[in-house]
């Protein structure tokens, strides 16, 4: 029986492994081409809702429990579908040849793609750029002078 480490799912999109083997790379590619943009958006929402419970983010409003449960259900259904139907052979081969790291590495890649798509939205880009007005450009330029 395959065991998907829970930690691997929590690390979706937040770890980087430069040493992924060819089978894990193939599994990761399968995840990307086998998901719809809407599914990756749902995954990004799940990541956000999961991170929301970190103590450092306690000032943010708590999400509605119905939204959390819905995101959990959608993510569980997506992971189940990906492993049991869309990318079964790729994961079977990767696990056989490269071990259980396939879970964390391949889902991290999918999470990175989901995050990149969310960050590419113009309103999000505007928010990301908001800190620039507070930069001390003189200090930065001085630090980078030769």
ZALUM-797506 format. One record per residue: residue in one letter; residue number from 0; x, z, y of N, C-alpha, C in turn. Coordinates in nm, 3 decimals, m for minus. Layout:
<sites>
a|NUM|X|Z|Y|X|Z|Y|X|Z|Y
...
</sites>
This chain:
<sites>
x|0|0.085|0.000|m0.119|0.000|0.000|0.000|0.088|0.000|0.125
x|1|0.050|m0.080|0.222|0.127|m0.085|0.346|0.089|0.031|0.435
x|2|0.190|0.092|0.492|0.166|0.198|0.589|0.213|0.150|0.724
x|3|0.127|0.150|0.821|0.165|0.114|0.957|0.193|0.245|1.029
x|4|0.320|0.272|1.061|0.350|0.397|1.130|0.274|0.406|1.262
x|5|0.206|0.516|1.282|0.127|0.538|1.403|0.215|0.525|1.527
x|6|0.338|0.576|1.518|0.430|0.569|1.631|0.455|0.424|1.671
x|7|0.462|0.335|1.575|0.486|0.194|1.606|0.375|0.140|1.693
x|8|0.252|0.179|1.664|0.141|0.130|1.746|0.144|0.190|1.885
x|9|0.188|0.314|1.897|0.198|0.376|2.029|0.309|0.315|2.112
x|10|0.408|0.261|2.045|0.522|0.203|2.116|0.500|0.057|2.151
x|11|0.381|0.007|2.127|0.353|m0.133|2.154|0.397|m0.168|2.295
x|12|0.486|m0.264|2.302|0.528|m0.313|2.432|0.629|m0.229|2.505
x|13|0.675|m0.120|2.449|0.762|m0.031|2.525|0.896|m0.007|2.459
x|14|0.930|m0.085|2.361|1.062|m0.072|2.303|1.117|m0.213|2.283
x|15|1.245|m0.221|2.271|1.310|m0.349|2.256|1.413|m0.338|2.146
x|16|1.407|m0.428|2.053|1.504|m0.431|1.944|1.573|m0.565|1.945
x|17|1.701|m0.566|1.978|1.777|m0.690|1.983|1.813|m0.736|1.843
x|18|1.796|m0.651|1.743|1.843|m0.683|1.609|1.732|m0.725|1.515
x|19|1.622|m0.778|1.567|1.515|m0.824|1.479|1.567|m0.938|1.394
x|20|1.531|m0.934|1.266|1.573|m1.039|1.175|1.478|m1.157|1.182
x|21|1.512|m1.263|1.110|1.432|m1.385|1.116|1.289|m1.366|1.063
x|22|1.269|m1.279|0.967|1.135|m1.258|0.913|1.049|m1.180|1.012
x|23|1.109|m1.081|1.077|1.036|m1.004|1.179|1.006|m1.092|1.299
x|24|1.099|m1.177|1.336|1.074|m1.273|1.445|0.955|m1.362|1.412
x|25|0.948|m1.405|1.287|0.838|m1.491|1.245|0.705|m1.414|1.250
x|26|0.707|m1.287|1.209|0.586|m1.205|1.216|0.543|m1.186|1.361
x|27|0.638|m1.161|1.450|0.606|m1.144|1.592|0.548|m1.272|1.649
x|28|0.607|m1.385|1.617|0.554|m1.514|1.664|0.411|m1.534|1.614
x|29|0.387|m1.497|1.489|0.252|m1.510|1.434|0.153|m1.426|1.514
x|30|0.190|m1.303|1.549|0.101|m1.219|1.629|0.066|m1.286|1.761
x|31|0.165|m1.346|1.824|0.143|m1.407|1.955|0.052|m1.528|1.946
x|32|0.082|m1.618|1.853|0.002|m1.740|1.844|m0.135|m1.716|1.779
x|33|m0.150|m1.603|1.712|m0.275|m1.573|1.642|m0.371|m1.487|1.722
x|34|m0.334|m1.453|1.845|m0.423|m1.372|1.928|m0.470|m1.454|2.048
x|35|m0.592|m1.427|2.085|m0.648|m1.488|2.205|m0.604|m1.408|2.326
x|36|m0.606|m1.471|2.442|m0.571|m1.400|2.565|m0.662|m1.279|2.584
x|37|m0.789|m1.291|2.552|m0.882|m1.180|2.567|m0.845|m1.064|2.474
x|38|m0.792|m1.095|2.356|m0.748|m0.989|2.264|m0.624|m0.919|2.318
x|39|m0.534|m0.997|2.379|m0.415|m0.936|2.439|m0.453|m0.851|2.560
x|40|m0.555|m0.893|2.634|m0.605|m0.813|2.746|m0.663|m0.681|2.695
x|41|m0.740|m0.688|2.587|m0.793|m0.565|2.525|m0.680|m0.474|2.481
x|42|m0.574|m0.532|2.426|m0.459|m0.453|2.383|m0.390|m0.386|2.502
x|43|m0.377|m0.458|2.613|m0.317|m0.401|2.734|m0.402|m0.285|2.786
x|44|m0.533|m0.300|2.780|m0.622|m0.191|2.821|m0.601|m0.069|2.731
x|45|m0.591|m0.091|2.601|m0.567|0.019|2.508|m0.436|0.091|2.541
x|46|m0.332|0.014|2.570|m0.202|0.073|2.606|m0.219|0.160|2.730
x|47|m0.286|0.107|2.831|m0.307|0.183|2.955|m0.384|0.312|2.927
x|48|m0.492|0.303|2.852|m0.573|0.421|2.822|m0.495|0.523|2.739
x|49|m0.409|0.475|2.650|m0.326|0.563|2.568|m0.225|0.637|2.654
x|50|m0.161|0.566|2.744|m0.061|0.628|2.831|m0.123|0.724|2.931
x|51|m0.248|0.704|2.962|m0.317|0.783|3.063|m0.315|0.934|3.032
x|52|m0.304|0.970|2.906|m0.306|1.111|2.868|m0.170|1.179|2.880
x|53|m0.069|1.108|2.925|0.061|1.171|2.944|0.052|1.269|3.062
x|54|0.111|1.388|3.048|0.103|1.487|3.156|0.152|1.437|3.292
x|55|0.246|1.347|3.293|0.297|1.296|3.421|0.192|1.213|3.495
x|56|0.089|1.171|3.425|m0.015|1.088|3.486|m0.146|1.163|3.504
x|57|m0.139|1.296|3.500|m0.261|1.376|3.504|m0.337|1.366|3.636
x|58|m0.272|1.317|3.742|m0.341|1.302|3.871|m0.439|1.185|3.870
x|59|m0.421|1.094|3.778|m0.513|0.980|3.769|m0.645|1.025|3.710
x|60|m0.753|0.960|3.747|m0.882|0.997|3.690|m0.884|0.972|3.539
x|61|m0.948|1.061|3.467|m0.961|1.045|3.322|m1.058|0.931|3.293
x|62|m1.024|0.847|3.196|m1.117|0.740|3.160|m1.238|0.797|3.086
x|63|m1.346|0.725|3.093|m1.467|0.761|3.021|m1.437|0.757|2.871
x|64|m1.482|0.858|2.797|m1.455|0.866|2.653|m1.514|0.746|2.578
x|65|m1.623|0.691|2.629|m1.680|0.573|2.565|m1.584|0.455|2.576
x|66|m1.519|0.442|2.691|m1.421|0.334|2.710|m1.302|0.353|2.617
x|67|m1.257|0.476|2.601|m1.144|0.505|2.512|m1.182|0.471|2.369
x|68|m1.298|0.515|2.326|m1.341|0.485|2.188|m1.356|0.335|2.167
x|69|m1.412|0.265|2.264|m1.426|0.121|2.253|m1.290|0.052|2.241
x|70|m1.194|0.095|2.323|m1.059|0.038|2.317|m0.993|0.068|2.183
x|71|m1.012|0.189|2.132|m0.957|0.225|2.001|m1.017|0.138|1.891
x|72|m1.147|0.118|1.897|m1.214|0.036|1.796|m1.167|m0.110|1.801
x|73|m1.157|m0.165|1.922|m1.112|m0.303|1.937|m0.969|m0.320|1.887
x|74|m0.883|m0.223|1.921|m0.743|m0.232|1.879|m0.732|m0.219|1.728
x|75|m0.806|m0.127|1.670|m0.804|m0.111|1.524|m0.853|m0.239|1.455
x|76|m0.959|m0.298|1.508|m1.012|m0.421|1.449|m0.911|m0.535|1.461
x|77|m0.845|m0.543|1.576|m0.745|m0.649|1.596|m0.627|m0.632|1.502
x|78|m0.573|m0.511|1.494|m0.458|m0.487|1.406|m0.497|m0.516|1.261
x|79|m0.614|m0.470|1.221|m0.661|m0.496|1.084|m0.671|m0.645|1.058
x|80|m0.732|m0.718|1.149|m0.748|m0.862|1.134|m0.613|m0.933|1.130
x|81|m0.522|m0.894|1.218|m0.391|m0.959|1.222|m0.314|m0.940|1.093
x|82|m0.313|m0.818|1.043|m0.235|m0.788|0.923|m0.304|m0.838|0.796
x|83|m0.435|m0.822|0.789|m0.505|m0.854|0.664|m0.547|m1.000|0.652
x|84|m0.541|m1.074|0.763|m0.592|m1.210|0.757|m0.502|m1.313|0.826
x|85|m0.475|m1.292|0.953|m0.406|m1.395|1.031|m0.256|m1.405|1.003
x|86|m0.191|m1.292|0.980|m0.044|m1.292|0.966|0.003|m1.219|0.839
x|87|m0.080|m1.218|0.739|m0.051|m1.143|0.617|0.082|m1.183|0.554
x|88|0.099|m1.310|0.533|0.221|m1.357|0.464|0.347|m1.326|0.546
x|89|0.339|m1.344|0.676|0.455|m1.317|0.761|0.495|m1.169|0.754
x|90|0.396|m1.081|0.757|0.427|m0.937|0.750|0.475|m0.897|0.611
x|91|0.416|m0.955|0.510|0.458|m0.924|0.373|0.606|m0.961|0.355
x|92|0.643|m1.080|0.398|0.782|m1.126|0.384|0.878|m1.044|0.471
x|93|0.839|m1.015|0.592|0.925|m0.937|0.682|0.949|m0.798|0.626
x|94|0.845|m0.735|0.578|0.858|m0.599|0.523|0.945|m0.602|0.397
x|95|0.927|m0.704|0.316|1.005|m0.718|0.193|1.154|m0.734|0.222
x|96|1.186|m0.816|0.321|1.327|m0.849|0.350|1.391|m0.760|0.456
x|97|1.311|m0.704|0.546|1.370|m0.632|0.660|1.315|m0.491|0.680
x|98|1.222|m0.450|0.597|1.175|m0.312|0.602|1.063|m0.287|0.701
x|99|1.033|m0.159|0.716|0.918|m0.117|0.798|0.938|m0.135|0.947
x|100|1.058|m0.167|0.991|1.080|m0.190|1.134|0.998|m0.308|1.185
x|101|0.952|m0.392|1.094|0.869|m0.507|1.133|0.749|m0.463|1.215
x|102|0.689|m0.348|1.183|0.570|m0.303|1.255|0.601|m0.280|1.403
x|103|0.698|m0.194|1.428|0.730|m0.159|1.566|0.779|m0.279|1.644
x|104|0.870|m0.354|1.586|0.931|m0.465|1.657|0.831|m0.575|1.689
x|105|0.754|m0.615|1.591|0.662|m0.727|1.615|0.547|m0.689|1.707
x|106|0.493|m0.568|1.690|0.386|m0.527|1.780|0.439|m0.497|1.921
x|107|0.565|m0.458|1.931|0.626|m0.442|2.064|0.630|m0.575|2.138
x|108|0.665|m0.679|2.067|0.667|m0.812|2.128|0.527|m0.851|2.175
x|109|0.428|m0.828|2.091|0.291|m0.860|2.130|0.249|m0.778|2.253
x|110|0.286|m0.651|2.255|0.255|m0.566|2.369|0.323|m0.614|2.497
x|111|0.446|m0.662|2.484|0.517|m0.715|2.600|0.447|m0.838|2.655
x|112|0.401|m0.925|2.566|0.329|m1.045|2.609|0.198|m1.005|2.678
x|113|0.126|m0.911|2.620|0.001|m0.863|2.680|0.026|m0.804|2.818
x|114|0.131|m0.723|2.831|0.165|m0.665|2.961|0.205|m0.770|3.062
x|115|0.282|m0.867|3.019|0.325|m0.975|3.108|0.205|m1.051|3.161
x|116|0.107|m1.076|3.076|m0.012|m1.147|3.120|m0.091|m1.065|3.222
x|117|m0.102|m0.936|3.201|m0.172|m0.849|3.296|m0.096|m0.846|3.429
x|118|0.036|m0.833|3.423|0.116|m0.826|3.545|0.119|m0.958|3.621
x|119|0.085|m1.068|3.558|0.090|m1.198|3.627|m0.030|m1.221|3.718
x|120|m0.134|m1.140|3.706|m0.252|m1.155|3.792|m0.212|m1.128|3.938
x|121|m0.264|m1.208|4.031|m0.223|m1.199|4.171|m0.249|m1.061|4.232
x|122|m0.362|m1.000|4.204|m0.391|m0.867|4.260|m0.291|m0.764|4.208
x|123|m0.254|m0.775|4.082|m0.154|m0.683|4.026|m0.019|m0.708|4.092
x|124|0.016|m0.834|4.109|0.143|m0.868|4.175|0.147|m0.813|4.317
x|125|0.036|m0.820|4.387|0.030|m0.763|4.522|0.056|m0.614|4.518
x|126|m0.002|m0.544|4.423|0.020|m0.400|4.409|0.165|m0.369|4.373
x|127|0.222|m0.449|4.286|0.361|m0.428|4.245|0.454|m0.443|4.365
x|128|0.422|m0.534|4.454|0.507|m0.560|4.571|0.489|m0.457|4.682
x|129|0.390|m0.370|4.670|0.356|m0.276|4.775|0.466|m0.180|4.817
x|130|0.557|m0.148|4.727|0.662|m0.051|4.760|0.767|m0.109|4.854
x|131|0.775|m0.242|4.865|0.881|m0.306|4.942|0.885|m0.262|5.088
x|132|0.768|m0.235|5.146|0.766|m0.197|5.287|0.833|m0.063|5.312
x|133|0.857|0.014|5.208|0.918|0.146|5.221|1.067|0.147|5.184
x|134|1.120|0.032|5.143|1.262|0.026|5.107|1.350|0.043|5.230
x|135|1.461|0.111|5.213|1.563|0.124|5.318|1.663|0.011|5.295
x|136|1.634|m0.104|5.357|1.715|m0.224|5.335|1.859|m0.207|5.384
x|137|1.876|m0.135|5.494|2.013|m0.111|5.544|2.094|m0.035|5.441
x|138|2.036|0.067|5.383|2.105|0.147|5.283|2.134|0.066|5.158
x|139|2.039|m0.014|5.114|2.059|m0.099|4.995|2.168|m0.203|5.021
x|140|2.160|m0.270|5.136|2.261|m0.371|5.169|2.399|m0.310|5.180
x|141|2.407|m0.191|5.239|2.535|m0.123|5.250|2.593|m0.085|5.113
x|142|2.509|m0.044|5.023|2.554|m0.006|4.889|2.604|m0.126|4.810
x|143|2.555|m0.243|4.842|2.590|m0.363|4.763|2.696|m0.449|4.828
x|144|2.749|m0.407|4.942|2.855|m0.483|5.008|2.982|m0.476|4.926
x|145|3.056|m0.587|4.934|3.187|m0.590|4.863|3.292|m0.515|4.939
</sites>
